[in-house]
Amino acid sequence: MDQPIFLSFLLYLAGMMVIGFVAWRTTRSLSDFVLGGRRLGGVVTALSAGASGMSGWLLLGLPGAFYLWGLNQTWMAIGLSIGAYLNWSLVAARLRWFTERANDALTLSDFLEARFDDRTHVLRIVSALVILVFFTIYAASGLVSGAILFSTTFKLTYQTGLVVCVLMVVSYTFLGGFLAVSWTDVVQGLLMMFALILVPVTVIRELGGWSEASGLVGNLRPGHLSAFSEASLLSVVSLLSWGLGYFGQPHILARFMAMKSPLEMPLARAVGMWWMIISLYGAMFAGFLAVAYFAQAPLDNPETAFIALTGDLFNPWLAGVLLAAVLAAIMSTADSQLIVCTSALTEDLYRPFIRPQADDRELVLVGRGGVIAIALIALVFARDPESRVLDIVAYAWAGFGAGFGPTILMSLIWRRMTRNGALAGMLVGSITVIVWGHLEGGVFELYEILPAFIASLIAIVTFSLGEPAPAVRGKFFAD
């Protein structure tokens, strides 16, 4: 084991635990634990949303995709950038404003129940179940990333790396809840961006400049130089449609809900978009240039491209810092997912249906227990060492994008939407993702998020127009 890298990891983890402890000292209510008391500033909101939205796939899955297929994967980055911008513009401020007026809703399920005056609680139950199912799968992708990192860096077995990752993520999430997650996301987001600038710049310098580097990639794999190489209309549309997922990611939407004020949104959007573009393109070029750098010894696992470059290019101390960025990417999303799952358990299921009289202290304790339970279930999903990070992320991203995206978006902009429309949108979107994802060949090669998103929108409009217009309270829309 390389001692400088190990010590760098320990220092990084110690810093995260300190933040978790400080957050614990300020966490007194369920609102603090699951939404930080709605006191995030614009910069914290932006970096936390960006870091939690990207996860380990930014430093493992995305470089791996560019290592394998080259610049034809650029369409994914374009789609994600457009989707993120529209999410900041159409959803962020509205969701912050609406959730405060929806009886100070702490979760998306709270919001939907208040927005549609659903006294049957069916929206709360269905939305909470969608969150628990897809987020448990999504959290597994972070654990797979962690296992790959530890097994590659410290020569541990995959299973041992998995356990280590679970213990680290649970530790500070258990203590500080949403505030710990958001504050650590700021540090982690900046560290990720630093690494994603430094690594590709250093590779280019080592290979003699951009022309030399890209020329070598072209000689080795000619198709890697074109965004249209082996890119059918179906594949381009599939990659662009990744952007639709942003509208329905609960861990990103929670950051919007936690802003101090909707007035923070313009600053948050600017910071968030710049962070995202720099980080995305850094990850892309790291994977692309790894083809040239490892020309003599191609990688067995493409998703280790960033890790392998870091270990080869830098002295152990700096390598330790940069590899901590991979850990940061993993932890910044996994912790956010655990918090949202915990919110669904406590605020959407436990308090309404099991212990209505539970006080804040009890709910925080239940929430902390939920963090452990969900992490253990995700560990079971992640136990296969053949798992691919990007494949797991793609499935969960589609599940939320289509299961929640159209419902959240339409509930914020369409007054005519009804309770049954919202329910139909969630069910149709989620079921379509599950069914489409198990079909193969022809049109079924299209990424499931697009047909599921469209089907969800159709269900929302059809069911809403098929019944009387709802009497929406003026606190949501101007009368």
N, C-alpha and C positions, 0 to 999 in steps of 0.2 A: 504493500500500500504506500502511495506517495505521500509522505508526511505533510509537505506544504499544502497540497490540495485538501487533505483531511482537515488540517487546522483551519483553512479558509472556510470550509463547510461548517466547522464548529462555530467559528466567529459569526458567520451569517445566521446560523440557527439560534445562537445566543441572542443576537439582535432581535430576531423575530419573537423570541420568548419574552424579552424585555417589553416590547411593544404590547404583546398579549397581556402581560401583567399590569401595565399601566391602564390598558383598556378595561381590564377586570375591575380595577379600582373605581372606574366611573360607570360600571354596568350595574344598575340597580333595578331596572324594570324590564318587562318583556319588550317594550318599545326600544329601549337601549340595546337589548341583546339581538333583536332581529332587524332593526332599522336605524340603529345609531342615534335615536332621538331626533331624527331629521335635522342634522346639523352639519352636513358635509358641504364644504365650499366647492367652487367650480373646478379648481385644479384637482382637488382630491377626488371629486366625482369623476372627472375625465380619466385620470390615471387608473383609478380603481375599476371603472367600467372597461377600460381597454385591457388592463392586465387580466382581469377575471374573465373577459370574453375570449381571449386568445388561447390561454392554457399551454400545456406542453406541446400541443401540436404545432405551435408557432416555431419552436426550436427543434422539433423532432419530425413531426409529420410533414410540414410544409417543405423544409429543406430536402426531406426524403423524396417528396413528389417531384421536385425540380431536378434532383439527382437522377431520378429514373426517367423522366419524360421531357425535361427541358422547359423552354419558354412557352410551350403550349398550355402550361398551367397558369400563365399570367392572367387568363380569363377569370380564374378564381379570385385573384387579388383585386381585379377590377370590380367584380360583382360584390365582393365584401366591402370595398371602399364606398361604392354607391349605396349599398344597403345600410351601412353605418351612418352615412351622412343623412339619409332620409329618416332613419330612426331618431337621430338627434333632433332633426327639424320637425318631424310630424308627431313624435310620441313624447319626447323627454319632458318638455314644459307642461304639456297637457296632462300627462300622467301624474306629475307632481301636484298640479293644481286640483285634478279630479280626486286623487286619493285622499288629500287632506279634507276635502269636502264630503267624502264618502265615509263619514264618521271616523275620520283619521285612520283610514285603512292601513294596516301594517303589512298585508300580503295581497297578492293579486286576487286570491280567492275572496278576501274581505271586500276588495274593491268591486269585483263583479257582482257579489251578492247585494251590495248597497246600490250600485249603478242600476241594476235591474229590479230592485226591490223584491228580491227572491226570498219569500218567506218559507219556501219548501226546503231550502238549503241544498238543493240538488246541484247548483252551480259550484258551491263551495266544495262539496264532496268530489265531484267529477274533476274539477281543476286541481284539487289537492292530490288526487290519485294520479293524474297525468304527470304532475311534478315529481311525485315519488318514484314512479316507474322509469321515466326517461332520465331523471337526474341520477338515479342509482347507476344506470348504465353509463351516463356521462362521467360521473365521478370515477368509474372504473378506468376510463381512458387516462385520467391523471395518474392513477396508481400504476398503470402499465408504463407510462412515461417515466415515473420514478424508478420502477424496477429496472428499466433499460438503463437509466442513468447510473444507478448504483452498481449494477452488474458489470457495466462497461468500464466505469471509472475505478471501482475498488475491487473488481474481480470477485464479486459476491455471486452467489447463485441468484437466479431470477426470483425465486420464492422468498429468499432472505431480503433482497432489495425491496420487494413488495411490502413486507412487514415493516421494514424501517421507514418507508414512505408513509404508511398509514399512521405510525406512531408520531411522526413529525407533524403531519397536517392536523391530526386530532388535538395535539397538545395545546397549541395557542388558540385554535378555534374554540376548544372547550372552555378556555379561560375567558376570553374577551368578547366572543360573539362578533357582531357586525362591525363594531368599531375596530377591533383588533384586525379583522379581515381587511377593512378599508384602509387603515393606516399602513399595514404591511404591504398592501397592494401598491401604494405610492412608491415605497422603496423598491419593491420587486419590479414595478413597471419601468422605473428609471434604470435599474440594473439590466433589465432585458434589452432596453433600447441601446444602452452603452455597448453591450455585447454584440448586438446585431449591426452596429456601425463598425466596431473595431475588427471583427473577424473577417468580413468580406474585403474591407480596405486592406488588411494585412495580406490576405491571400493574393489580391491583385498585385500588390507590391512584390511579393515573393515570386510570382510568375512572370514578372517583367512588364507589368502594365496591362490595361484592359484589352488592348488589341492582341497581345500575345496570349493572354488567358483565354479570351473568347475564341481565338483562332485554334488553340489547342483543343478546346471543347468541340469545335466544329470538325476538326480532323478525326477526333475519336468517335463522335456521335453527331453527324451532320444535321440530323433532324432537330437537335436541341436548340438550334439558333433561330428557329422560326416559331412564332406564336400560332401559325396555321399548320404546322407539320403534324400529320396524322390527326388533325382536328376536324372531326365531322361536325355538322350542324348540331347533332344531338349532344355531342360532348361539350361544345362551346356553350350551348344553352344550359346544360347541366352545371357547368362551372360557374357561369354568371348567376345562376339561381341560388348559389350559396348566400348571396346578399339578402334574400328574403328571410333568412333565419333570424336576423337581428330583431325583427319585430316581436318575436315570441320568447326570447331568452330570459327567464325569470331572474337570473343572477345579474344580468345587465339592467333590466327594468327596475330592479330593487335599488340600484344606484340613483336612478332618476327620482324614485320615490323619496330617497333620503337627502336630496338637496335641500339646503336651507331655504331656498326660494327659487321659483321659476326664473327670476331675474339672473340667476347664476348660469343659465343655459347657454347664452352666446359664448361666454368665456370657456365653459366646459366643452362645448362643441369644437371650438377652435383648437384647444389643447388636445382633445381626444383624437381629432382627425389627423393632426400633425404627428402625434405619437404613433397612430396606427399606420400611416403611410410609410414613415421611416422604418418602423419595425417590420412591416410586411415585406418591403422590398429588400431589407437587409437579410431576412430569412430566405427569400427567393434566391438572391445572388450567392448566399453561402452554399446552398445546395447545388446550384448551377456550377459554381467554380470548383466545387469538390470533385467534379468529374475530371477536371484537368489536374488538380493537385494530387489525386490518388490514381493517376493514370497507370502507374506501374503496379499498383496493388489495390484493385477495386474493392469497395466495401461489400461485406457479406450482407449487412443489414443497412439499407439506404437511410433509415431513420436515425442512424448514429452519425450522419455526416457532420453535423455541427459539433458534436462531442469529439469526434476524431480530429477535426481541424483544430479545435482548441488545444487538445493535448499535444498536437504536433508543432503548432506555431509558437507557443508562448512558454515562458519559464513557468515552473510549477506554481509559484505564488500567484501570478496573474491568471494562469489557467484555472486555479482554484476559484478565483473571483468570477471568471467568465462561466465556469461550470455551475457556480452558484446561481447564475442567471437562468440556467435550465431548471434548476430546482425552484427558483422563484416563479417561473412560468407555470410549473406544475402546481405549486402550492397556491398561487394566486387564484386559480380557478377551482381547484378541489375544495379549498376552504369555503369559497363562496357557494359552491353547490351544497356543501353540508349545511351551511346556514339556511339556505332556502328550503331544503328538505326539513330541517328542524322547525322552521316557521310553519310549514304545512302541517307537521305533526302537532305542534302545540296550539297555534292560533286557529287552524282550520279544522282540526279533528278533536284534539284532547279537550280544549276548553269548551267548545260548543256542545259536544256530544257525550263527553265522559265526566268532566268535572267543571261545570259552569261556575261554581263558587271558588275555583282555584285562585289564589292570590299570585302576585307577580313573582314572589320568591319561589313558589312551587313550580310555576311555569318555566322559570329560568332553569331550575333543576331538571325538569322534564326535557327541556331543550338541550341541555348538556348531555343528558342520557341519550337523546336522539342522535346527537353528533356521533357518539360511539357506535350505536347500533347500525346506523346507515353506512358508516365507514366500513364496518365488518361485512355487511352485505355486498358492498362494492368490491371489497377484497375478493370475495368468492367469484364475482363476475370477471375479475382481472387475473385470475390464477393461471390462465393458459399462456405460456411463454411465447406462443406463436401469434398472439394478438397483435394487430396493427393499430397504432394510435389513430391514424387518420380515418380508418374504417369505423372505429367505435364512435369517434367524434361526429362523423358524417351522419350516422344513424340517429344519434341523440339530438344533433343540431336540427335535423329535419323534423323530428318528433315535436320539439318545442316550436320551431318556426311555423309549422302548419297547424299544430294543435292549439297554440296560443296566439300566434301572430295575427291572423285575420280577425280573431275575436277581440283582441286588445285594440288593434288599429281602428276597427269599425266602431267599437264602443266609445272611442274618443272623438270621432268625427261625424258619426251618423246618428242623429237623434231618433230616427224611426226604428232603430234596431230593438228587437224584443228579447226577453229572457229565453224563449225557445230558439230564437235565432242564434244566440250566444252558445247555448247548449249544443245545438246541431253543429255549429262551426267547430267546436272543440272535439266533439265525437267523430265527425266525418274526417277532419284533418288528421287526427291521431290514428284512426283505423286505416285510412288510406296509406299513411306512411308504413304501417306495419304490413299491410297486404302487399303493397307495391314493392316493398323491400325484399319480399320473398319470391317475386316473379322474375323471370329472366328472358332475355332475347328480344330483339326488335325494339319497340317503343318502351319496353320495360327496362331498358338500359338507361333511360332518362333518370336523373337524380330525383328520388321520390318527393323531395320537398316541393317541386314545382306543381305536379299534378295534385298533390295533397293540399297545397295552398289555394289553388284554383277551386278545387272541390269544396274546401271550407268556405270560401267566399260565396260560392253559389248557394251552399246550404244556409248561410247566414241571411242572404238576401231573400231566398225563397221562403224560408220559415217566417221571417219578419214581415214580409208583405202578405203572407197568408193569414194574418190575424190582425185584429184592431191595433191601431197605433198606440203605443204606450204613453201614459201620462208621466213624462220625464220631469223630475223636479227641477226647478229653475236654478238650483245651486250647481247643476252640471252644465246646462246650456242656457244662454240668454233667452228669456221669454220674449 
